[in-house]
Amino acid sequence: MAQYCPKLAECRKEVFDSILDDCRISSLKVTEGPEGLGLAVCKSLSAGDELYNCSALRIHEHSQACRELEDFCFSLTHPRFLPASCYCAALSSLSFSQLEGKLEGFETDINAGCQQSLLALSRPARVALRAPGMTPSDDGVEDATAHAILQHYQLPHGLLLPFVELAKVWRYNAFAAGDDRMAVFLLPSLCNHSCNPSVDYALDLDVDGKVTMSLVASRALAAGDCVTISYIEQTAATEPSRLARRKTLAEGWLFLCCCEACTASMCGLCSCGEKMELWISDLHGGPYEDSGEAPTCDVCGEVDLVVSGPYFFHCKDCEADVCAACAASCSSEPDGDGKEPIESSGQ
């Protein structure tokens, strides 16, 4: 959900449509919207009705080899863009032949079909050069931690792209499954976020280590309603601050929430009368990506909005910049309507 690419979404939609057909699942359908792919129900449901139940596509268990890799990640002097556990899970999602039999202690029994299913899941297509742990490369931006891991294990540099993509798949799609385990589910990964989710999910762990997920309607649903879950513990019912929820989601999932519980304007007009543009700091550096300039909030003076993030607003007409907190105080937190112009000192 972090970044929408129409061509990629079209290919992914075909994959998930075929899964629904092959499994003869008639209660759900794949949808496509501005936020990317999603799921919707095909019939009316009452609160408490189960929509779907499935086993995990892939489970990652925290082994001694993973702990050693985490220690290595922590020893690096540069920051990491992804949690160390996601790099561990990505190594276990590479096949024995890809790894050339060089790794011991990691599960490398994955087959090509499972790996391709993982790579069909959503993740950001790119990240900002100034995001933590990113370095410039001939191809644009490179994950310094992933590069260091491949060198540490003497793995070929050609694995960098699938390794990074799989690490992002685990970061943006995995669920905590207890006992230092993470699990990825295929169709549930299509559930978009809402601060007022239509569905609750529950994980069940059996004695054999199998992990299943059930999706249950949290309220009455009509045919065509979107299947949404909350990506974070805070919902509109438990965390009334729209700003707090949006910051958590922008930092963790690289998008600004515009669900029904966050419908107030994202940002008011600039004092010059122009609508301000949204920039997610780790996803793109906005107008400062190439120059490396450190923008300052023209309202409160907060420095380097690209780094401090997790998002900010920019006026391309007068070059004014506004941090998330100042934009919220002028437009959407707690009762603003987005109509009051943001007064800035300009540049």
WOPEVEN-V684693 format. One line per field, one symbol per residue. ss: DSSP state (a for helix, b for strand, c for the rest). psi: psi as a letter, one per 40 degrees, with the letter a starting at -180 (. if undefined). burial: + if it has 9 or more other ideal C-beta (glycine too) atoms within 8 Angstrom, else -. A space follows every 50 residues. Layout:
BEGIN
ss->???
psi->???
burial->???
END
This chain:
BEGIN
ss->cccccaaaaaaaaaaaaaaaaacccccbbbbbbccbbbbbbcccbccccb bbbbbccbbbbccaaaaaaaaaaaaccccccccaaaaaaaaacccccccc cccccccccccaaaaaaaaccccccccccccccbbbbccbbbbaaaaaaa aaccccaaaaaaaaaaaaaaaaacbbccccbbbbccaaaacbbcccccbb bbbbbcccccbbbbbbbcccbccccbcbbccccccccccccaaaaaaaaa aaaccccccaaaccccccbbccccbcbbbbcccccaaacccccccccccc ccccaaaaccbbbbccccccbbbaaaaaaaaccccccccccbccccc
psi->edhhhdddddddddddddddddefheeiihihadeaiaiiieiiiihehh dihiiidhhhihidddddddddddeidiiidiiddddddddeeiidddef fehieihfeiidddddddeeiiihdiiideiheiiiidechihddddddd ddefiideeddddddddddddeeiihfiffiiihicddeehiiiegieii ihihhideehhihhhhheihiiheiihiiheidhidddgehddddddddd ddefihhfidefeiidiiiieeeihiihhhdedieaeedddeigiihede ehigddddaeiiihhedefiihiddddddedeheeieeehihhiea.
burial->++------+-+++-+++-++----+--+-++----+++++++--+----- ++-+-++++++++-++++++-++--+---+++-++++++++++++---+- --+--+-+-+---++-++++++++-++++++-++------++++++++++ --+-+---++-++++++++++++++-+---++++++++++++++++++++ +-+-+-----+++++++---+---++++++-+-+++-----+++++++++ --+++++-+-++-++++++++--+-++++++++-++-++----++++++- -+--++-++++++++--+++++++++++-++++--+-+-+++-+---
END
